[in-house]
């Protein structure tokens, strides 16, 4: 079951009492209007602009997570488009990279959705 929250997701970095928080969302949550997933960058006040490599890595991870719904949609569309070129065996006989590309796309999709087809 593909139960992730539909996108688009946003990213906002806010200060906390001990650093900053990269808020990813918003996500609906029961009666509340929205909630966020957070990546905390404790000890890094400005989060994104910090020259510290650890803070830069946390900000990069937050950007990647926020882009996940869009990336998943691109993978789904790419799988559909590559499959429309013909069966995997036929693709391999015409052009081997298509078969490898389709396998990589399907593996990425499976990983992102927990094995959903």
VEXLUM-145854 format. One record per residue: residue in one letter; y, z, x of N, C-alpha, C in turn; residue number from 0. Coordinates in steps of 0.2 Angstrom, whole numbers. Last residue first. Layout:
BEGIN
REC   code   n_north    n_up   n_east   ca_north   ca_up   ca_east   c_north    c_up   c_east   pos
REC      A         Y       Z        X          Y       Z         X         Y       Z        X   NUM
...
This chain:
BEGIN
REC   code   n_north    n_up   n_east   ca_north   ca_up   ca_east   c_north    c_up   c_east   pos
REC      X       -11     -30       18        -11     -38        19        -6     -41       15   116
REC      X       -10     -15       28         -9     -19        21        -9     -26       23   115
REC      X       -10      -7       39        -15     -12        38       -15     -16       31   114
REC      X         3      -1       40         -3       3        39       -10      -1       38   113
REC      X        13      -9       42         12      -8        35         5      -3       34   112
REC      X        14     -12       55         20      -9        52        19      -7       45   111
REC      X         2     -17       59          4     -11        62        10      -8       58   110
REC      X         2     -29       51         -3     -24        50        -1     -17       53   109
REC      X        13     -35       58         13     -34        51         8     -28       49   108
REC      X         7     -37       71         13     -33        70        14     -31       62   107
REC      X        -4     -45       67         -5     -39        70         1     -34       70   106
REC      X         2     -56       62         -2     -53        58        -3     -46       61   105
REC      X         9     -61       74         13     -59        68         9     -55       63   104
REC      X        -2     -63       82          3     -58        84         7     -56       78   103
REC      X        -8     -74       75        -12     -68        77        -7     -62       78   102
REC      X         2     -83       76          0     -81        69        -4     -74       70   101
REC      X         2     -86       90          8     -83        86         6     -80       80   100
REC      X       -10     -91       92         -9     -85        95        -3     -82       92    99
REC      X        -9    -103       84        -14     -98        82       -12     -91       85    98
REC      X         2    -109       91          3    -107        84        -2    -102       82    97
REC      X        -3    -112      104          2    -106       103         3    -104       96    96
REC      X       -12    -123      102        -15    -116       103        -9    -111      102    95
REC      X       -12    -136       91         -7    -132        96        -9    -125       96    94
REC      X       -23    -141       85        -17    -145        86       -13    -142       92    93
REC      X       -33    -131       85        -35    -138        88       -28    -142       89    92
REC      X       -26    -121       80        -28    -120        87       -30    -127       89    91
REC      X       -24    -126       67        -18    -124        71       -20    -124       78    90
REC      X       -37    -125       62        -34    -132        63       -28    -131       67    89
REC      X       -39    -112       62        -43    -116        67       -40    -123       68    88
REC      X       -30    -107       53        -29    -105        60       -33    -110       64    87
REC      X       -24    -121       41        -29    -115        43       -28    -114       51    86
REC      X        -6    -125       41        -14    -126        40       -18    -120       42    85
REC      X         6    -121       39          5    -127        44        -2    -129       44    84
REC      X         7    -110       32          8    -116        28         7    -123       33    83
REC      X         6    -100       42          0    -102        38         1    -108       34    82
REC      X        20    -100       46         15    -103        50         8    -104       47    81
REC      X        26     -95       34         28    -102        37        22    -105       41    80
REC      X        20     -82       33         19     -87        27        21     -94       30    79
REC      X        24     -77       45         17     -77        43        16     -83       38    78
REC      X        38     -77       42         35     -81        48        28     -82       47    77
REC      X        39     -68       32         41     -75        31        38     -79       36    76
REC      X        35     -56       38         32     -59        32        33     -66       31    75
REC      X        45     -55       48         38     -56        50        34     -59       44    74
REC      X        56     -53       41         56     -59        45        48     -60       47    73
REC      X        53     -41       35         54     -47        31        53     -53       35    72
REC      X        53     -33       46         47     -34        42        47     -40       38    71
REC      X        67     -34       50         62     -36        54        55     -37       51    70
REC      X        72     -27       39         74     -34        40        69     -37       44    69
REC      X        67     -14       40         66     -18        34        67     -25       35    68
REC      X        72     -10       54         65     -11        52        63     -15       46    67
REC      X        84      -7       58         83     -14        57        76     -15       55    66
REC      X        83       7       60         87       5        55        86      -3       53    65
REC      X        75       7       72         72       9        65        76       7       59    64
REC      X        84       2       81         78      -2        79        75       0       73    63
REC      X        94      12       81         95       5        79        89       1       77    62
REC      X        86      22       86         89      23        79        91      16       77    61
REC      X        83      18       99         78      19        94        80      19       87    60
REC      X        96      18      104         93      11       104        87      12       99    59
REC      X        99      31      104        103      27       100       100      20       99    58
REC      X        89      36      113         89      38       107        93      34      102    57
REC      X        94      29      125         88      27       122        87      30      115    56
REC      X       106      35      127        106      28       125       100      26      122    55
REC      X       102      48      130        106      47       124       106      40      122    54
REC      X        96      45      142         92      48       136        95      47      130    53
REC      X       106      41      150        101      36       148        97      39      142    52
REC      X       123      45      147        116      48       149       111      43      146    51
REC      X       135      41      143        132      37       148       125      39      150    50
REC      X       137      39      125        136      43       131       133      39      137    49
REC      X       139      32      114        143      30       120       141      34      126    48
REC      X       130      38      104        130      31       106       133      29      113    47
REC      X       133      53      106        128      49       104       127      42      107    46
REC      X       143      62      109        145      56       106       140      51      105    45
REC      X       135      74      113        140      74       108       142      67      105    44
REC      X       121      79      117        124      72       118       129      72      112    43
REC      X       113      90      113        117      90       120       121      84      121    42
REC      X       102      80      104        105      87       106       107      87      113    41
REC      X       101      69       94        102      69       102       106      75      104    40
REC      X        89      66       82         94      71        85        95      70       92    39
REC      X        88      55       69         85      56        76        91      60       80    38
REC      X        83      57       52         88      58        58        84      58       65    37
REC      X        84      49       37         80      51        42        84      52       48    36
REC      X        92      55       22         92      51        28        87      53       33    35
REC      X        94      53        5         93      57        10        93      52       16    34
REC      X       104      52      -11        100      49        -5        99      54        0    33
REC      X       104      59      -23        107      52       -23       103      49      -17    32
REC      X        91      69      -29         97      68       -25        98      61      -24    31
REC      X        80      69      -37         86      70       -40        92      69      -36    30
REC      X        70      59      -26         70      63       -32        77      63      -35    29
REC      X        78      51      -15         74      57       -14        75      61      -21    28
REC      X        81      35       -6         81      39       -13        77      45      -12    27
REC      X        90      35        9         83      34         6        84      38       -1    26
REC      X       102      25       18        100      31        14        93      29       11    25
REC      X        96      27       35         95      27        27       100      24       24    24
REC      X        98      38       48         96      31        46        94      32       39    23
REC      X       109      45       59        106      46        52       104      38       50    22
REC      X       108      53       74        108      46        71       105      46       64    21
REC      X       118      67       78        113      65        74       113      57       72    20
REC      X       123      76       93        124      72        87       118      70       84    19
REC      X       126      93       97        125      86       100       127      81       94    18
REC      X       126     105       90        123     105        97       123      98      100    17
REC      X       132     103       78        134     109        82       131     109       89    16
REC      X       134      85       77        131      91        75       134      97       79    15
REC      X       142      70       72        142      75        77       138      81       74    14
REC      X       133      55       68        138      60        66       137      66       71    13
REC      X       131      38       66        130      43        70       135      49       69    12
REC      X       121      28       55        128      32        56       126      37       61    11
REC      X       114      14       48        114      19        54       121      22       54    10
REC      X       105       8       34        111       9        38       110      14       43     9
REC      X        94      -4       27         95       3        30       101       3       34     8
REC      X        92     -14       13         94     -13        20        95      -6       21     7
REC      X        75     -10       11         81     -10        15        86     -13       10     6
REC      X        64       1        2         67      -6         4        73      -5        7     5
REC      X        53      12       10         59      12         6        62       5        8     4
REC      X        35       8       10         42      10        13        47       9        8     3
REC      X        23       6        5         27      11         2        33      12        5     2
REC      X        11      -4        3         17      -5         7        22      -1        3     1
REC      X        -6       0        4          0       0         0         6       0        4     0
